[in-house]
Amino acid sequence: MSQGKQCGISGGWLLTMLATALAMLLSMLVLWLNFISSAELDGRYQSTGQVHLSNGQVLEISHSLQVNHGRFYAMTRQGDSILETSGVVEYGFLGNYRLRVEDGQVTGLASETDDELVFNLLYGRHKGSTIRLTSLDGCLYALETRQIYCPTHNL
């Protein structure tokens, strides 16, 4: 009788381990099939438009992004202010990417600029800042800075 119980425990343990191994294998397969390398992001992206400031002023705005071999170079113009950044593109999973800023600078920042726009400019220039990109209607949307970048052939 004790021998049957030992076989039952061993069989249950074996079944549990087999199920766990199968679940891990399926998880790895899903990750592999949904991984997108940064090379697939290579190209030029841009957008232009207007922003209505809290004081009622309308400001012309443009965003440009170039991705090449795992690196990015970006420029944002908000009125007279210009933000230039560069850094590394990190992996993509389910259409998401991360831009890690290595270098950035802001020029022409005026004191009357809207606080939210100033925050976006200053956040984007700091070394180590991470900007998450997600796919949105064929374009890329930067979550932290609320910027949109569309492939130049879509404009």
C-alpha positions in Angstrom: 0.0 0.0 0.0 2.8 2.4 0.8 4.4 1.5 -2.5 1.2 2.6 -4.4 1.1 5.9 -2.6 4.7 6.5 -3.5 4.0 5.8 -7.2 1.0 8.1 -7.0 3.0 10.9 -5.6 5.8 10.4 -8.1 3.3 10.2 -10.9 1.6 13.5 -9.8 5.0 15.2 -9.4 6.0 14.0 -12.9 2.7 15.3 -14.3 3.2 18.7 -12.6 6.7 19.0 -13.8 5.7 18.1 -17.4 2.9 20.7 -17.3 5.2 23.3 -16.0 7.8 22.6 -18.6 5.2 22.8 -21.4 3.9 26.1 -20.0 7.4 27.5 -20.0 8.0 26.3 -23.5 4.8 27.9 -24.8 5.6 31.2 -23.0 9.0 31.3 -24.6 7.4 30.6 -28.0 4.9 33.5 -27.6 7.7 35.8 -26.5 9.9 34.8 -29.5 7.0 35.2 -32.0 6.1 38.7 -30.7 9.6 40.1 -30.3 10.4 42.9 -32.8 14.0 44.0 -33.2 14.8 47.7 -33.3 16.1 47.1 -36.9 12.4 46.9 -38.0 12.0 50.4 -36.7 14.8 51.9 -38.9 13.6 54.9 -40.9 12.4 58.5 -40.6 9.3 59.6 -38.8 7.8 63.0 -38.3 4.7 65.0 -37.5 3.6 68.6 -37.5 0.7 70.5 -36.0 -0.4 73.1 -33.5 -0.7 73.2 -29.8 -3.2 75.4 -28.0 -1.5 76.7 -24.8 -3.3 77.4 -21.5 -3.0 81.2 -22.1 -4.9 80.8 -25.5 -1.8 81.2 -27.7 -1.4 78.8 -30.6 2.1 77.3 -31.1 3.4 75.6 -34.2 5.1 72.3 -33.3 7.0 69.7 -35.3 8.7 66.4 -34.3 11.3 64.5 -36.3 12.8 61.1 -35.5 15.4 59.0 -37.3 16.2 55.5 -36.3 19.2 53.8 -37.7 20.9 50.5 -36.5 19.6 50.6 -33.0 20.2 54.4 -32.4 17.8 57.3 -32.6 18.2 61.0 -33.4 15.3 63.3 -32.7 14.4 67.0 -32.9 11.3 68.7 -31.6 10.5 72.3 -32.4 7.9 74.1 -30.3 7.7 77.7 -31.4 11.2 79.1 -30.8 12.3 76.2 -28.6 14.2 73.3 -30.1 15.0 70.0 -28.4 17.7 67.7 -29.9 18.2 64.2 -28.5 20.0 61.0 -29.4 20.4 57.6 -27.8 19.6 53.9 -28.1 16.5 52.1 -29.2 15.7 49.2 -26.9 13.8 46.0 -27.8 10.3 45.9 -29.1 7.6 43.6 -27.7 4.0 43.6 -29.1 4.8 46.8 -31.1 6.4 48.7 -28.2 9.9 50.2 -28.1 11.9 52.3 -25.6 14.2 55.2 -26.5 16.9 55.7 -23.9 18.3 59.2 -24.1 22.1 59.5 -24.0 22.4 63.1 -25.0 20.0 66.0 -25.3 19.8 69.8 -25.2 17.2 72.5 -25.4 17.7 75.9 -27.0 15.5 78.9 -27.2 13.3 78.0 -24.2 11.2 81.1 -23.4 9.9 81.8 -19.9 6.3 82.2 -21.2 6.2 78.6 -22.6 3.4 76.5 -21.2 4.5 74.4 -18.2 3.5 71.0 -19.7 5.5 71.7 -22.9 8.5 72.8 -20.8 8.2 69.5 -18.8 8.2 67.5 -22.0 11.2 69.3 -23.4 13.2 69.1 -20.1 12.3 65.4 -19.5 13.4 64.4 -23.0 16.8 66.0 -22.7 18.1 64.2 -19.6 20.6 61.4 -20.0 19.0 58.1 -19.0 15.4 59.3 -19.6 13.3 56.6 -21.1 10.6 57.3 -23.6 8.2 54.4 -24.4 6.9 54.2 -27.9 3.7 52.3 -28.8 2.1 51.7 -32.2 -0.9 53.9 -33.0 -2.6 53.7 -36.4 0.7 53.0 -38.2 2.6 55.7 -36.3 4.6 55.7 -33.0 3.2 57.5 -29.9 5.7 58.6 -27.2 3.8 58.0 -23.9 5.9 60.2 -21.6 6.1 63.2 -23.9 2.8 62.8 -25.8 4.5 63.1 -29.2 3.5 61.2 -32.3 5.8 60.1 -35.0 4.6 58.8 -38.4 6.7 57.2 -41.1 7.5 59.9 -43.7 5.9 57.8 -46.5 2.5 58.0 -44.5 2.4 61.8 -44.5 
